[in-house]
Amino acid sequence: MLKQQRELFFGLIRIHVLVHASHEPIFGLAMMEELKHHGYRIGPGTLYPLLHGLERGGLLKSSLKNVGGRKRRVYKITAVGRRALDKAREKVDELHQELHEEHPRKISPPGDISTTSR
């Protein structure tokens, strides 16, 4: 993924993580596979710092679990994470509407910016 795309999509990736953590406990490898399903190619060097950052921010809580004889760090969403996800859902819905509007709301007063400079 190009650096510009990665930066643009990084917020969406965080939202994906919170969505999945709101439905079930998640762990890194499974989350990488799920993100790949959505077209995001994200490696452990990017995903694990993202998960740790979400945990430091109080949005996720992790614990070590024994899964199939291996210890895995498993993440669950917190109450703060659920509230943040609810807000994100509102903002994504709003953005989705704006992305699909034929004529988005004008943000500049008429005559301030030339429409020929695009």
C-alpha positions, 0 to 999 in steps of 0.5 A, a space after each residue: 500500500 502506498 504511504 499516502 494510502 496507508 495514512 488515508 486508510 489508517 483511521 478506517 483500519 482502526 475502525 475495522 479493529 474496533 468493529 470486530 473487537 465489539 463482536 468478539 475477542 480478537 488477536 493480531 494474526 486473525 485481524 491481519 487476515 480479516 483486514 486482508 479480506 477487506 483489501 488492506 495489506 497490513 503487517 505485524 510491524 504496523 498492526 501490533 503498534 496500532 493495537 497497543 495504541 488502541 489499548 493505551 488509549 483505553 479503547 481495547 483491553 488485552 489479556 494473555 490466553 492459552 489458545 491451542 497450546 499457545 499463548 496469545 494476546 487477545 483484545 476486547 473492546 472497552 466501554 470507552 471503545 464502544 462509545 468511540 465506535 458509536 461516534 465513529 459510526 455516526 461520522 462514517 455514515 455522514 461521510 458516506 452520504 457526502 461521498 455519494 452526494 451528486 452536489 456536495 454542500 458548497 464550503 466557499 462563498 461565491 466568487 472567492 475561489 475560481 472554479 477553473 483552477 481545478 
